[in-house]
Amino acid sequence: MDPRTQQPGEDQFSRLVNPAKLDAERWKPMVYALSIDVPVIANGIGRGFVQINEQALFLTRASVMILGNTMDPETSGLYQDGQYLISMRDEVWNYSNVPVMADLLWGPKIEGSWRTFEYPLYYSASHAIYFEITNLYTRILTPQADTFRIQVALSGLADYGMVQSRR
């Protein structure tokens, strides 16, 4: 789909990767995820990483949400508010010059669609992708806790190789 004629709300896969041109026998969906515990105090930082398998991968989307009983102030105090900063890097590259608000990076958590990367990230072999999440305000949780958990999911297409005979 031409991004210049794309209608609002229509999902765009990527400017560089057209799934119709990939060998459907080799390239299959793949999701990598990790959960990061982030301190409830303002400016508290949680860190984590995901290890990418030893296979070629086009990462086309990243998404993030707070885990747990959200949007019920009487039972948790957690909200899908996007009030945290995220930085993402691998062994060589930083993917932003400073940590960025979650919603600005990967789309709103409650309304709207998840954003695809305008340009996918390609990895030809095993890599680690590191995340740092900074909480922006002191959260008051019920029951009281020192951390809350955020899950990050990376989605894309992985090269599973040639289909083997089933005989």
Secondary structure as the mmCIF struct_conf table of DSSP 4:
data_model
#
loop_
_struct_conf.conf_type_id
_struct_conf.id
_struct_conf.beg_label_comp_id
_struct_conf.beg_label_asym_id
_struct_conf.beg_label_seq_id
_struct_conf.end_label_comp_id
_struct_conf.end_label_asym_id
_struct_conf.end_label_seq_id
TURN_TY1_P TURN_TY1_P1 PRO A 3 THR A 5
HELX_LH_PP_P HELX_LH_PP_P1 GLN A 6 GLN A 7
TURN_TY1_P TURN_TY1_P2 PRO A 8 GLY A 9
BEND BEND1 ARG A 15 LEU A 16
HELX_RH_3T_P HELX_RH_3T_P1 PRO A 19 LYS A 21
BEND BEND2 LEU A 22 LEU A 22
TURN_TY1_P TURN_TY1_P3 ALA A 24 ARG A 26
STRN STRN1 TRP A 27 PRO A 39
BEND BEND3 VAL A 40 ILE A 41
TURN_TY1_P TURN_TY1_P4 ALA A 42 ASN A 43
STRN STRN2 ILE A 45 GLN A 51
HELX_LH_PP_P HELX_LH_PP_P2 ILE A 52 ASN A 53
BEND BEND4 GLU A 54 GLN A 55
STRN STRN3 LEU A 57 ILE A 66
BEND BEND5 GLY A 68 ASN A 69
STRN STRN4 THR A 70 THR A 70
BEND BEND6 MET A 71 MET A 71
TURN_TY1_P TURN_TY1_P5 PRO A 73 SER A 76
STRN STRN5 LEU A 78 LEU A 78
STRN STRN6 TYR A 84 ARG A 89
BEND BEND7 GLU A 91 VAL A 92
STRN STRN7 ASN A 94 ASN A 94
BEND BEND8 TYR A 95 VAL A 98
STRN STRN8 VAL A 100 MET A 101
HELX_RH_AL_P HELX_RH_AL_P1 ALA A 102 TRP A 106
BEND BEND9 LYS A 109 GLY A 112
HELX_LH_PP_P HELX_LH_PP_P3 SER A 113 ARG A 115
STRN STRN9 THR A 116 TYR A 123
BEND BEND10 SER A 124 ALA A 125
STRN STRN10 ALA A 128 ASN A 135
BEND BEND11 TYR A 137 TYR A 137
BEND BEND12 THR A 142 PRO A 143
BEND BEND13 ASP A 146 ASP A 146
STRN STRN11 THR A 147 ASP A 159
BEND BEND14 MET A 162 MET A 162
HELX_LH_PP_P HELX_LH_PP_P4 VAL A 163 SER A 165
#
